[in-house]
Structures are given as structure tokens and as C-alpha cells.
Amino acid sequence: ILHVFLALGVDVLWTVCVSIFLALAFNLSIFDIKQIISSNIAIGLFEKINLTIDARLKFFFACIMAPLWEETVFRYFSIRFAQFCDALIKRSWMLLPTVLLSSIIFGILHGTVLNILFRGVGGLIFCWLYLKNNNSFWSVVAAHGLWNLSVLAATRFT
């Protein structure tokens, strides 16, 4: 059990390090990040983006940070925990409820009733992709980032 918690701790530390590196690579200051958090971008409310925030910040948080953190919480930790519990009791009954619950919560945290439906189904698709690719975290992060990029591009041109 200790090795599982150690592995999860290393994974969280890795995600934080990648996030800091990407913030530095995009030349974001603490002021930029505070402005974004106060605009509710960090929790996925991209419909309320303040027009004064420039495109690189929108891209950074929509296509890099949101996929990293959301996939870590809603797919990686939840599915690994379910798989760990299933292995511990030598039965396979936690994975399906965990996938459904994490997808519903993913949809709820994105806002309106339509978002619960569409993003909840999106969460199911990301769970399927994660499991289909042998628990490949980076495959779902890339797919999530590409999805968010397509949404940003579509909203920019409409």
C-alpha cells in the first residue's frame, strides 16, 4: 500500500513540475496567473473569459493546464484508485462505478445542464481512451488538449 501512495505522490509532484515548467516556457508571471484565477479560467469556466486576457493565456490554460489537471484528477487518480481497490479485494467491481461517477462530476464541474450532459459524455470517452491505451495518461491529456483547442478555435471564429 505504501508504494501506491508513494507513486501517487511522485505523480502529483511530476504534474506540478510540468505545470511550473510550462508556465515558465510561456513566460507567464504571477500577475498573469492571479488574473486568470480571478477570471475563473482555472476551474473550466471558459465562457466567461475576460477580453483583456490575451490569447496565449487562454491557450495555456485551456489546452495545457486544464487537460493536465483535469485528467490527473478525473481519470488518472480515480481510475488508478479503483484498479488498486479491485486488485486488493481480487474482484473487478469498482472500475465501472468510478468511471461513471468521475464522468458525472467532470460534467457537473463544467457548469450548465448541457455541459453536464456533453462534458460528462466527453469524460466517459476520455475514460475509455485512458483504459483502451493501457492507462496512458498522456494520450488523454493530448486528446483533451486538442479538444479544448478545437473549442477555442471554434469560439474565436463564431
C-alpha positions, 0 to 999 in steps of 0.5 A, spaced: 500 500 500 505 504 501 508 504 494 501 506 491 501 512 495 508 513 494 507 513 486 501 517 487 505 522 490 511 522 485 505 523 480 502 529 483 509 532 484 511 530 476 504 534 474 506 540 478 513 540 475 510 540 468 505 545 470 511 550 473 515 548 467 510 550 462 508 556 465 515 558 465 516 556 457 510 561 456 513 566 460 507 567 464 508 571 471 504 571 477 500 577 475 498 573 469 496 567 473 492 571 479 488 574 473 486 568 470 484 565 477 480 571 478 477 570 471 475 563 473 479 560 467 482 555 472 476 551 474 473 550 466 469 556 466 471 558 459 465 562 457 466 567 461 473 569 459 475 576 460 477 580 453 483 583 456 486 576 457 490 575 451 490 569 447 496 565 449 493 565 456 487 562 454 491 557 450 495 555 456 490 554 460 485 551 456 489 546 452 495 545 457 493 546 464 486 544 464 487 537 460 493 536 465 489 537 471 483 535 469 485 528 467 490 527 473 484 528 477 478 525 473 481 519 470 488 518 472 487 518 480 480 515 480 481 510 475 488 508 478 484 508 485 479 503 483 484 498 479 488 498 486 481 497 490 479 491 485 486 488 485 486 488 493 479 485 494 481 480 487 474 482 484 473 487 478 467 491 481 469 498 482 472 500 475 465 501 472 462 505 478 468 510 478 468 511 471 461 513 471 461 517 477 468 521 475 464 522 468 458 525 472 462 530 476 467 532 470 460 534 467 457 537 473 464 541 474 463 544 467 457 548 469 450 548 465 445 542 464 448 541 457 455 541 459 453 536 464 450 532 459 456 533 453 462 534 458 460 528 462 459 524 455 466 527 453 469 524 460 466 517 459 470 517 452 476 520 455 475 514 460 475 509 455 481 512 451 485 512 458 483 504 459 483 502 451 491 505 451 493 501 457 492 507 462 496 512 458 495 518 461 498 522 456 494 520 450 488 523 454 491 529 456 493 530 448 486 528 446 483 533 451 488 538 449 486 538 442 479 538 444 479 544 448 483 547 442 478 545 437 473 549 442 477 555 442 478 555 435 471 554 434 469 560 439 474 565 436 471 564 429 463 564 431 
